Amino acid sequence: MLIHGKCHCGNIAFSLAWEPDPAEIPARACTCSFCVKHGGVWTSNPKGVLKVSVKDPALVSNYAFGTKTAEFHTCMTCGIVPVVTSRIDGHLYAVVSVNAFEGVAPSLLRHAPASFDGEGQDSRLARRKRNWIADVQFLDGES
């Protein structure tokens, strides 16, 4: 399954190749203060291939908070966060926002809360290495 998504204005877009076709897509509603304030619901497939295209990189703000181990790629035009990345041991991992999906049947999404309170940094990074998308490519300047 090829999943497409983008921010509201289309400056940040992505395609996520998810093989084999999922019977359901986990949709993790993070309970951290930042995700609660903007409605962050994330998914990933560790075996997926993510391609992110950014029309104008100057209009993307990368926000990191707390442990500063993840960057929220925020479109400065429309305010949407379609992608979050984490660089671990020199390798880029990512999750994508299910709220940015285009044309995915809502019945495929399996919503569940996700709390990472109290998780140590080493455990957090190990979890991301196991669960986040490991094949991530940014294609700046493409439409």
Sequence and secondary structure as in RCSB ss.txt:
>XXXX:A:sequence
MLIHGKCHCGNIAFSLAWEPDPAEIPARACTCSFCVKHGGVWTSNPKGVLKVSVKDPALVSNYAFGTKTAEFHTC
MTCGIVPVVTSRIDGHLYAVVSVNAFEGVAPSLLRHAPASFDGEGQDSRLARRKRNWIADVQFLDGES
>XXXX:A:secstr
 EEEEE SSSSEEEEEE SS  S EEEEEE SHHHHHHT EEE  TT EEEEEES GGGEEEE  TT   EEEEE
TTT    EEEEEETTEEEEEEEGGGEES  GGGEEEEEE  TT  HHHHHHHHHHHSB EEEEEET  
